[in-house]
Amino acid sequence: MEKRRPRGGEAVQNSTVHWQDDLQALFHHAKERFADVVWELQSDSGTGLEESSLSLGIDFSSPSRSPSPAPYRSSSPTPSTNTGALLRLPTNINPTLFANELEYLYTGKGLGDAFEFLFDSGDATEDGHSDEARIDKLRKDLVFMWRSRLYSDVRIALTGNFSSSSSSSSNNHESTTAVFSSHRFILVSRVPYFSTQLLHWGTKPSSPGEPLTLTLPSPPFTPASLHFTLGFIYTGTLVFSHRTFDLDTAFHIMRSATYLALDSLYDEIQARIVQEMMHGLFHAFLEFSEYEAITGGKWGTGGCRCRQCARRAPRVLEFSLLDDVKNPHLERGARRALVGLFGEGWCTSEFAALPQKTRDALLKGLAKRTTPMNVFPLLHAAHAAFKKLDNVSEPWAETVRDMILAARKTIDDVAASQAADCFEQPEWLEIMEADGVRFEDGERVEMLLESIRRGLNEKNAAIAYQALVDSVLLRPHPTDPEAAMLSSTSHVRVQVEQARMDIIRYIRRRWVTIRQEDGFAGLAPWAAQEIASELELKDESELFMPVTPSATSRGGKLTVRNGPVSKAEESDSASVHSSMSAVPSRRAADAPKSSSASVRSVARSTHSTATRVTTTTTTTISRRPPLSPGSLRPDSKLTPAHSTPTPSVRGSVAGMERAKSPLSPGPGSASRHTSMSTASGSGAETKVRRSIRQVGRIVRQVDALDDLDDP
């Protein structure tokens, strides 16, 4: 179980509390922490001694803090050089009162309200504001003591290449040393690392009379990070001056806190990275269940998606994965952020620079968010990303483009496989209710339909067809159940009808493979009948016949060619299949020995094409519960059509009732599904002759294959 870290304001408040507690402990244990002042308290009963490391370096000329009430005031050398002397100061102040005064100087508290007039010259304020004012004054005093090096008795040295300029290559190899002055009593009171080094190890100065010098490694320390780390040690906050730090410095501060075992600094810098620099970083401190409760599974709604976050999020993720960091909160937040930034947020050099393994993991995270509820916003984000990348010529753009394409492939698969659910989303229903009259509706409709086309495969094409017809073309109007929601002149209807025909063409070219993949399973009866009609099959049962290839002596296999057909053949592709089924098996006894069995396994004997041409089959497609007892097709009253064509000489599944289908908005529609052609006498004869010629060619091909197999 991961350790809980305080977040936001809680971490900042905890830092102040820990700082006050450390100063309180310093007050009580000053004698053991490099005391340099001994107060000799005179009383009626005798002389008492009170030792304290009162090296606060008060600036008596500054009104930011009241001066010590002690009568003895001496000037302080800057910097201090006499580090080992013990200063003794006599005083006649009451010991109890004097102890309260010292506690106030150390911690900003300890004096009652009755003594406030001794130190505060301003107007009286409320208790809360008064406490904040005293804490602020103490912080300013401690910062002044540190920055002015008053009574400093230790130095901290960093050695390394700290140059930020890359203009000269020689400068990149020069090592420099940065030295910071500090006070041992503060370091040992606030930092476990220094407490161990100075108190337990007893580190001594290398030269007598010189301040002790401590060396810290670089990295993780840098001059900037050590500056803010020392400021935090003295004041209990990172906001101790007008100077600010960038994200790289924040990373070094966090690593420095880890090195020094300073948990309060670690928590505060982590909270500031998440809240201030990354604008919340997608609720990094929340567990998955809490995050889901807030977002409801909606993509892109859990955090900030600004340009600054887009550029910083990859850096935060890389930093969180470092071996000496391994921060679960930053990692979790950065992964959520990069998933939520899909689209234009990925079009950065920082994202492209991520390792391939990390980018693949982000694709998996995005795939979990790719649900019907998120299809519309994800498609829009992908479209915006491609548009932005078109204007980028840098090499990293190709890496990002490949990532966007991989993500869009997952989106397309969900759009095609779960089309029915996509058509129930508020974005789509809003388009249908407006009948596509808004300017952007056409682009949004085409975006979804193109995604469905790209996502088609042998297992989802039939289901996508059913969803397109059922959820869009035949959707009843909310106020008039007998009318279709889309009007006969709707641009949305035209776009959807074109997509429907594209799916039919896809199924026509691959219907045998789809049957092998069991892609027609799960279809509603009306959808199966309608697809069988479009394929010109005898009935829908042919869609579900299992294909059983016959093994031959030479190991022949069933070969199915799934490729595009010419326009001349497209309308007759189903007739060719049925013509093949009419070929008699001339050498049934030799079938196991001939590779032609593979061909005949497809050409099953169902009924001849000539019979289909001369026979009219009228089938009522039942899709919804009947609206009225006398209706032949339950959705016939939803049809915005104005005329009913005569039955076709060539048999069709829909028959005369096809004219009533709302798939045909009006008599002028060019849809093949909505207007069944009526064959004249001469047309029917031409059709018969063409079919006979095709059957003859197939018979000759089968004979040729048999002759090749005969010894």
C-alpha positions in Angstrom: 0.0 0.0 0.0 1.5 3.3 -1.1 2.3 6.0 1.5 -0.3 8.7 1.7 1.2 12.1 0.9 -0.5 15.4 2.0 -1.8 17.4 -0.9 -2.0 21.1 -1.8 -2.6 23.4 1.2 -2.3 20.6 3.6 1.3 20.0 2.7 2.1 23.7 3.0 0.4 23.9 6.4 2.2 20.8 7.6 5.6 22.4 6.6 4.9 25.4 8.9 3.8 23.1 11.7 7.0 21.0 11.5 9.1 24.1 11.3 7.5 25.5 14.5 7.9 22.2 16.2 11.6 22.0 15.3 12.2 25.5 16.6 10.4 24.7 19.8 12.7 21.6 20.2 15.7 23.9 19.5 14.6 26.2 22.3 14.3 23.4 24.8 17.6 21.7 23.7 19.7 24.7 22.9 22.5 23.7 25.3 23.2 20.5 23.2 23.0 22.2 19.8 26.1 24.4 19.6 25.1 27.0 22.2 27.1 30.2 21.9 25.4 32.5 24.4 25.1 32.0 28.2 22.6 34.2 30.0 23.6 34.7 33.6 20.4 35.4 35.5 20.7 37.2 38.8 18.0 36.6 41.4 17.5 37.1 45.1 18.2 33.5 45.8 21.5 33.4 43.9 22.9 33.2 40.4 21.4 30.9 37.7 22.7 30.1 34.3 20.6 29.8 31.2 22.4 28.7 28.0 21.0 29.3 24.6 22.3 29.4 21.0 20.6 32.7 20.4 22.3 33.3 17.1 19.3 34.9 15.5 21.1 38.0 14.3 18.2 40.4 14.9 18.3 43.5 12.7 17.4 46.1 15.3 17.1 48.9 12.7 14.4 46.9 10.8 10.8 47.4 12.0 9.9 43.9 10.7 10.5 42.4 14.1 10.6 43.9 17.6 14.1 43.9 19.3 15.0 41.7 22.1 14.1 43.2 25.5 17.6 42.2 26.7 19.5 45.3 27.9 22.8 44.0 26.3 23.2 44.7 22.6 26.4 44.1 20.8 27.3 44.4 17.1 27.6 41.2 15.1 30.5 40.6 12.7 29.5 39.8 9.1 30.5 37.1 8.5 31.4 35.7 11.9 34.9 34.4 12.4 35.0 33.7 16.1 33.1 30.4 15.9 34.2 28.8 19.1 33.8 31.6 21.7 31.1 31.3 24.3 29.5 34.7 25.0 28.3 35.3 28.6 25.6 37.9 29.2 24.5 38.9 32.7 20.8 40.1 33.2 18.5 40.8 36.1 15.3 39.9 34.3 12.8 37.6 36.0 13.7 34.0 34.8 10.1 33.1 33.9 9.6 36.3 32.0 13.0 36.0 30.3 12.2 32.4 29.3 9.0 33.5 27.7 10.9 36.2 25.8 13.4 33.7 24.5 10.7 31.4 23.4 9.1 34.2 21.5 12.4 34.9 19.8 12.8 31.3 18.8 9.2 30.3 17.8 7.2 33.5 17.5 5.0 32.5 20.4 5.3 32.3 24.2 4.2 35.8 25.3 0.6 36.5 26.3 -1.6 39.2 24.9 -0.6 41.4 27.8 2.9 41.7 26.5 2.0 42.4 22.8 2.4 46.1 23.4 6.1 45.6 24.1 6.7 44.3 20.6 3.9 45.3 18.2 3.5 48.9 17.3 0.8 48.3 14.8 -3.0 48.3 15.2 -4.5 45.4 17.1 -5.6 42.5 14.9 -7.6 39.4 15.3 -5.9 36.4 16.9 -5.5 34.5 13.6 -4.0 37.5 11.8 -1.8 38.2 14.8 -0.3 34.7 14.7 0.3 34.9 11.0 2.0 38.2 11.5 4.3 36.9 14.2 5.2 33.9 12.0 5.9 36.2 9.1 8.2 38.4 11.2 10.1 35.4 12.5 10.6 34.1 9.0 12.0 37.5 7.8 14.4 37.6 10.8 15.7 34.1 10.0 16.1 34.8 6.3 18.0 38.0 7.2 20.3 36.0 9.5 21.0 33.5 6.8 21.4 35.9 3.9 23.6 38.3 5.9 25.7 35.4 7.3 25.3 36.7 10.9 27.2 34.4 13.3 27.5 31.7 10.5 29.6 28.8 11.7 29.3 26.3 8.8 29.7 26.3 5.0 28.2 24.1 2.4 30.1 23.6 -0.8 28.9 22.2 -4.2 31.3 21.3 -6.9 30.2 20.6 -10.5 29.3 22.1 -13.8 26.6 24.7 -13.1 26.8 26.8 -16.2 23.5 27.3 -18.0 25.1 28.7 -21.1 25.9 26.4 -24.0 27.5 29.0 -26.2 31.0 27.6 -25.5 31.7 23.9 -25.5 34.7 24.4 -23.3 32.6 25.9 -20.5 30.6 22.7 -20.3 33.6 20.8 -18.9 34.7 23.4 -16.4 33.8 22.6 -12.8 33.0 25.4 -10.4 32.4 25.5 -6.6 29.4 27.2 -5.0 29.6 27.9 -1.3 26.7 28.7 1.0 27.0 29.9 4.6 24.7 28.6 7.3 24.3 27.9 11.0 24.8 24.5 12.6 22.1 24.9 15.2 19.5 25.4 12.4 20.8 22.6 10.3 20.8 20.0 13.1 17.4 21.1 14.3 15.7 20.9 11.0 17.5 18.3 8.9 18.0 14.6 9.9 21.0 14.3 7.6 22.9 17.2 9.1 21.9 16.1 12.6 23.6 12.8 12.0 26.6 14.3 10.4 27.2 17.1 13.0 26.0 15.6 16.2 26.5 11.9 15.9 29.6 11.7 13.6 31.1 14.8 15.2 32.5 16.3 12.0 35.2 19.0 12.8 36.7 21.8 10.9 39.7 21.0 8.8 41.6 24.1 10.0 41.4 25.6 13.5 39.6 29.0 13.6 37.9 28.3 10.2 34.2 27.5 9.8 33.4 23.9 9.2 32.8 23.1 5.5 30.4 20.4 4.4 30.3 19.0 0.8 27.1 17.9 -0.9 27.0 16.0 -4.2 25.9 17.5 -7.5 23.6 16.0 -8.7 21.1 15.9 -7.0 22.0 19.3 -5.6 22.4 22.4 -7.8 23.1 26.0 -6.6 19.4 26.9 -7.3 18.0 23.9 -5.6 20.3 24.3 -2.5 19.3 27.9 -2.3 15.6 27.0 -2.0 16.3 24.1 0.2 18.2 26.2 2.7 15.5 28.9 2.6 13.0 26.2 3.4 15.1 24.9 6.3 15.2 28.4 7.8 11.6 29.5 7.2 9.5 26.3 6.8 8.2 27.4 3.4 9.5 27.6 -0.2 7.9 31.0 -0.6 10.4 33.0 1.5 11.4 35.6 -1.2 10.3 37.0 -4.5 12.5 34.6 -6.3 10.7 31.7 -8.1 11.9 28.4 -9.5 11.2 26.5 -12.7 10.2 22.8 -13.2 13.7 21.6 -13.5 14.7 23.3 -10.2 11.6 21.8 -8.6 12.8 18.3 -9.7 16.2 19.0 -8.1 14.6 20.3 -4.9 12.6 17.0 -4.6 15.7 14.9 -5.1 17.5 17.1 -2.6 14.8 16.5 -0.1 15.1 12.8 -0.6 18.8 13.0 -0.1 18.4 15.0 3.2 15.5 12.9 4.4 13.5 16.1 4.7 9.9 14.8 4.3 8.1 18.1 4.8 10.1 19.7 2.0 9.4 16.6 -0.2 5.7 16.9 0.4 5.6 20.6 -0.2 7.5 20.6 -3.5 5.5 17.6 -4.7 2.3 19.5 -3.9 3.5 22.7 -5.6 4.5 20.7 -8.8 1.0 19.1 -8.9 -1.1 22.1 -8.0 0.8 25.2 -9.2 3.0 24.0 -12.0 0.7 21.3 -13.5 -2.6 22.8 -12.6 -3.8 19.8 -10.6 -2.2 17.1 -12.8 -5.5 15.3 -13.3 -6.1 14.7 -9.5 -2.8 12.9 -9.0 -3.5 12.3 -5.3 -6.8 10.5 -5.9 -7.1 6.7 -6.2 -8.6 5.3 -9.3 -12.1 4.8 -7.8 -12.2 8.4 -6.5 -11.0 9.7 -9.9 -13.6 7.7 -11.8 -16.3 9.0 -9.4 -15.3 12.5 -10.3 -14.9 12.1 -14.1 -17.6 9.5 -14.6 -15.4 7.8 -17.2 -15.5 10.8 -19.5 -12.3 11.4 -21.4 -10.6 14.8 -21.1 -12.6 16.1 -18.2 -10.2 15.4 -15.3 -7.7 18.2 -15.6 -6.0 21.0 -17.4 -5.2 20.6 -21.1 -3.3 23.9 -21.7 -0.1 24.2 -23.7 2.1 24.5 -20.6 0.7 21.3 -19.2 1.1 19.6 -22.6 4.8 20.4 -22.6 5.5 19.7 -19.0 3.5 16.4 -18.6 6.1 14.2 -20.5 8.9 15.7 -18.4 7.0 15.0 -15.2 6.4 11.4 -16.2 10.0 10.8 -17.1 11.1 12.3 -13.8 8.7 10.2 -11.8 10.1 7.0 -13.3 13.8 7.7 -12.4 15.3 5.1 -10.2 16.1 7.6 -7.4 12.6 9.1 -7.6 9.9 6.5 -8.3 7.1 8.8 -7.3 3.7 7.0 -7.7 1.6 10.2 -7.4 3.5 12.1 -10.1 3.5 9.1 -12.3 -0.2 8.4 -11.9 -1.0 12.1 -12.5 1.3 12.4 -15.5 -0.1 9.2 -17.2 -3.7 10.5 -16.7 -2.7 13.9 -18.0 -1.0 12.5 -21.2 -4.1 10.3 -21.9 -6.3 13.3 -21.4 -4.1 15.4 -23.6 -4.5 13.1 -26.6 -4.8 15.2 -29.8 -3.0 18.5 -30.0 -1.5 17.9 -26.6 0.6 15.1 -28.1 2.0 17.3 -30.8 5.1 18.3 -28.9 8.7 17.4 -29.2 8.6 16.5 -25.5 6.0 13.8 -26.1 7.9 12.5 -29.1 11.0 12.2 -27.0 9.4 9.7 -24.6 10.7 6.2 -24.8 8.8 3.8 -27.1 7.8 1.6 -24.2 6.3 4.6 -22.3 4.4 5.7 -25.4 3.0 2.2 -25.9 1.8 2.2 -22.3 0.0 5.5 -22.9 -1.7 4.0 -26.0 -3.0 1.2 -23.8 -4.2 3.7 -21.2 -6.0 5.6 -24.0 -7.6 2.4 -25.3 -9.2 1.9 -21.9 -10.8 5.3 -22.2 -11.9 4.5 -25.8 -15.6 3.8 -25.2 -18.7 4.7 -27.1 -19.2 7.6 -24.7 -15.8 9.1 -25.7 -15.8 8.3 -29.4 -17.0 11.7 -30.5 -14.4 13.8 -28.5 -11.6 11.4 -29.3 -12.3 11.6 -33.0 -12.4 15.4 -32.8 -9.1 15.4 -30.9 -7.4 13.1 -33.5 -8.7 15.3 -36.3 -7.3 18.4 -34.6 -3.9 16.7 -34.1 -3.6 15.7 -37.8 -4.5 19.3 -38.8 -1.8 20.7 -36.5 0.8 18.2 -37.7 0.3 19.2 -41.3 2.0 22.5 -40.5 5.0 20.8 -38.7 8.0 19.7 -40.7 10.3 18.7 -37.9 11.3 15.0 -37.6 9.5 14.4 -34.3 6.2 15.1 -36.1 6.3 11.7 -37.8 6.7 9.9 -34.5 3.6 11.7 -33.2 1.7 11.1 -36.4 2.3 7.3 -36.0 1.0 7.5 -32.4 -2.1 9.4 -33.4 -2.8 6.8 -36.2 -2.4 3.9 -33.8 -4.8 5.6 -31.3 -7.3 6.3 -34.1 -7.3 2.7 -35.2 -8.6 1.7 -31.7 -11.2 4.4 -31.9 -12.3 3.2 -35.4 -12.6 -0.4 -34.1 -14.9 0.8 -31.2 -17.0 3.0 -33.5 -17.6 0.1 -35.9 -18.0 -2.7 -33.4 -20.2 -0.7 -31.0 -22.0 1.5 -33.5 -25.4 1.1 -31.9 -24.0 2.5 -28.6 -22.3 5.3 -30.4 -25.6 6.3 -32.0 -27.2 6.6 -28.6 -24.7 9.2 -27.3 -26.0 12.8 -26.6 -23.7 14.2 -29.3 -25.3 12.1 -32.0 -28.9 12.5 -30.7 -28.4 16.2 -30.7 -27.4 16.1 -34.4 -30.5 14.0 -35.3 -32.9 16.2 -33.3 -31.5 19.3 -35.2 -31.8 17.3 -38.4 -28.2 18.2 -39.3 -29.1 21.9 -40.0 -26.2 23.4 -38.1 -23.0 24.3 -39.9 -20.7 21.9 -38.1 -23.2 18.9 -38.1 -22.1 17.7 -41.6 -18.5 17.5 -40.6 -19.2 15.7 -37.3 -21.5 13.2 -39.0 -18.9 12.4 -41.7 -16.2 12.1 -39.1 -18.1 9.3 -37.3 -19.2 7.6 -40.5 -15.6 7.6 -41.8 -14.5 6.1 -38.6 -17.0 3.3 -38.9 -15.9 2.7 -42.5 -12.2 2.5 -41.4 -13.1 0.1 -38.6 -15.1 -2.4 -40.6 -13.9 -6.0 -40.5 -15.4 -9.5 -41.1 -16.7 -9.7 -37.6 -18.4 -6.3 -37.2 -19.6 -5.3 -40.7 -23.0 -6.9 -40.5 -23.6 -5.5 -37.0 -22.6 -2.1 -38.1 -25.1 -2.3 -41.0 -27.9 -3.3 -38.6 -27.0 -0.4 -36.2 -26.9 2.1 -39.0 -30.4 1.2 -40.3 -32.0 0.6 -36.9 -30.6 3.4 -34.9 -30.5 6.1 -37.6 -32.5 5.6 -40.7 -35.5 3.9 -39.0 -35.4 5.8 -35.7 -38.9 7.1 -35.0 -39.6 10.7 -34.3 -39.9 11.4 -30.5 -43.2 13.2 -30.9 -44.6 11.2 -33.9 -43.9 7.5 -33.6 -45.3 6.9 -37.1 -42.7 9.3 -38.7 -38.9 9.0 -39.1 -36.7 11.3 -37.0 -34.7 12.3 -40.1 -36.7 14.1 -42.8 -36.6 13.0 -46.4 -34.5 16.1 -47.3 -32.0 15.7 -44.4 -28.4 15.9 -45.3 -27.7 13.5 -42.5 -29.9 10.9 -44.1 -28.0 11.3 -47.4 -24.7 10.8 -45.6 -25.9 7.8 -43.6 -27.5 6.2 -46.7 -24.2 6.5 -48.6 -22.4 4.8 -45.6 -25.0 2.1 -45.7 -24.3 1.3 -49.3 -20.6 1.3 -48.6 -21.1 -1.3 -45.9 -23.2 -3.4 -48.3 -20.4 -3.2 -50.9 -17.9 -4.3 -48.2 -20.1 -7.2 -47.2 -20.8 -8.2 -50.9 -17.1 -8.6 -51.5 -16.4 -10.6 -48.4 -19.6 -12.3 -47.4 -18.1 -15.8 -47.6 -15.2 -14.8 -45.3 -17.7 -13.1 -43.0 -19.7 -16.3 -42.9 -16.6 -18.2 -42.0 -15.8 -15.7 -39.2 -19.4 -16.1 -38.0 -19.9 -12.4 -38.6 -23.6 -12.7 -39.3 -24.3 -14.2 -35.9 -26.4 -12.0 -33.7 -28.2 -10.2 -36.5 -31.9 -9.5 -36.0 -34.1 -11.5 -38.4 -35.1 -8.4 -40.4 -31.4 -7.3 -40.8 -30.4 -10.8 -42.0 -33.2 -10.9 -44.5 -32.3 -7.4 -45.7 -28.6 -8.3 -46.2 -29.5 -11.5 -47.9 -31.7 -9.5 -50.3 -28.8 -7.1 -51.0 -26.6 -10.1 -51.7 -29.3 -11.7 -53.9 -29.3 -14.9 -51.9 -32.2 -17.3 -51.8 -32.9 -16.5 -48.1 -31.0 -15.4 -45.0 -30.2 -19.0 -44.0 -27.4 -19.0 -46.5 -25.7 -16.4 -44.4 -25.3 -18.9 -41.6 -24.4 -22.1 -43.6 -21.0 -23.3 -42.2 -18.3 -23.5 -44.9 -16.8 -27.0 -44.8 -13.9 -27.3 -47.2 -13.3 -30.8 -48.6 -9.8 -32.2 -48.2 -8.2 -33.5 -51.4 -5.5 -36.0 -52.0 -3.2 -33.1 -52.8 -4.2 -31.1 -49.7 -6.4 -28.6 -51.5 -7.8 -25.8 -49.5 -10.7 -23.5 -49.9 -9.6 -20.3 -51.4 -11.7 -17.2 -51.2 -10.8 -14.1 -53.1 -11.8 -11.0 -51.1 -11.0 -8.2 -53.5 -12.7 -5.4 -55.3 -15.0 -6.1 -58.2 -15.7 -4.1 -61.2 -18.8 -1.9 -61.5 -20.2 -4.2 -64.2 -19.8 -7.2 -61.9 -20.8 -5.6 -58.7 -24.6 -5.7 -59.2 -24.4 -9.3 -60.3 -21.9 -10.7 -57.7 -24.7 -12.4 -55.7 -26.0 -13.9 -59.0 -22.6 -15.4 -59.7 -22.6 -17.2 -56.4 -26.1 -18.6 -57.0 -25.1 -19.6 -60.6 -22.2 -21.5 -59.2 -24.5 -23.3 -56.9 -26.4 -24.5 -60.0 -23.5 -26.4 -61.5 -24.1 -30.1 -61.4 -21.4 -32.3 -60.0 -20.4 -34.3 -63.1 -17.8 -36.4 -61.3 -19.2 -36.7 -57.8 -17.4 -40.0 -57.3 -14.0 -38.5 -58.1 -14.5 -35.4 -55.9 -12.3 -36.5 -53.1 -9.4 -37.0 -55.6 -9.8 -33.6 -57.3 -8.9 -30.1 -56.3 -12.1 -29.0 -58.0 -13.8 -30.1 -54.8 -12.6 -26.9 -53.3 -14.5 -24.9 -55.9 -17.6 -27.0 -55.6 -17.7 -26.6 -51.8 -18.5 -23.0 -52.5 -20.9 -23.7 -55.3 -23.7 -25.4 -53.4 -26.9 -26.5 -55.2 -29.6 -24.1 -54.0 -31.6 -23.0 -57.0 -30.8 -21.8 -60.4 -30.3 -18.2 -61.4 -32.9 -18.6 -64.1 -35.5 -19.7 -61.6 -34.6 -16.7 -59.4 -35.0 -14.4 -62.3 -38.4 -15.7 -63.3 -39.7 -16.1 -59.7 -40.9 -13.3 -57.5 -40.3 -13.8 -53.8 -42.1 -11.5 -51.4 -40.8 -11.6 -47.9 -42.1 -9.4 -45.1 -39.1 -8.0 -43.0 -40.1 -7.9 -39.4 -37.9 -5.5 -37.4 -40.0 -3.9 -34.7 -43.3 -4.8 -33.1 -46.1 -4.0 -35.4 -47.5 -0.5 -35.0 -50.9 -1.7 -36.3 -52.4 -5.1 -37.0 -52.7 -4.5 -40.7 -49.3 -3.2 -41.5 -47.1 -5.6 -43.6 -43.8 -4.0 -42.4 -43.9 -2.5 -38.9 -41.9 0.5 -39.9 -43.8 1.3 -43.1 -45.5 4.3 -41.5 -42.2 5.9 -40.8 -41.5 6.2 -44.5 -41.4 9.7 -45.9 -41.8 8.2 -49.4 -44.6 9.3 -51.7 -45.0 6.4 -54.2 -45.0 2.7 -54.2 -43.3 0.9 -57.1 -44.6 -2.2 -58.7 -43.1 -5.6 -57.8 -39.9 -6.5 -59.5 -39.7 -9.4 -61.9 -36.5 -10.3 -60.3 -37.1 -11.7 -56.8 -36.1 -9.6 -53.8 -36.4 -10.2 -50.1 -38.2 -6.9 -49.4 -40.5 -7.3 -52.4 -43.2 -4.7 -52.7 -42.9 -3.7 -49.1 -39.3 -2.4 -49.8 -40.9 0.7 -51.3 -42.3 1.6 -47.9 -38.9 1.4 -46.1 -37.8 4.7 -44.7 -34.4 4.0 -46.2 -35.9 5.7 -49.3 -36.8 9.3 -48.5 -38.5 10.0 -51.8 -39.0 9.0 -55.4 -35.9 11.0 -56.4 -33.5 9.1 -54.2 -30.6 7.4 -56.0 -30.3 4.7 -53.4 -30.2 1.1 -54.7 -31.7 -0.1 -51.4 -34.8 2.3 -51.6 -35.7 1.9 -55.2 -35.8 -1.7 -56.6 -35.4 -1.8 -60.3 -38.3 -3.3 -62.3 -37.1 -5.7 -65.0 -38.8 -5.6 -68.4 -39.3 -8.6 -70.6 -36.2 -7.9 -72.6 -34.1 -7.0 -69.6 -35.0 -10.3 -67.9 -34.0 -12.3 -71.0 -30.7 -10.4 -71.1 -30.2 -11.3 -67.5 -30.9 -15.0 -68.2 -28.5 -15.1 -71.1 -25.7 -13.4 -69.1 -26.3 -15.9 -66.2 -26.2 -18.9 -68.6 -22.9 -17.7 -70.1 -21.4 -17.3 -66.6 -22.6 -20.8 -65.6 -21.0 -22.1 -68.8 -17.7 -20.5 -68.0 -17.7 -22.0 -64.5 -18.5 -25.5 -65.8 -15.6 -25.2 -68.2 -13.3 -24.1 -65.5 -14.4 -27.1 -63.3 -13.9 -29.5 -66.2 -10.4 -28.1 -66.8 -9.5 -28.6 -63.2 -10.8 -32.2 -63.3 -8.8 -32.9 -66.4 -5.6 -31.7 -64.7 -6.2 -34.0 -61.8 -6.9 -37.1 -64.0 -3.9 -39.4 -64.6 
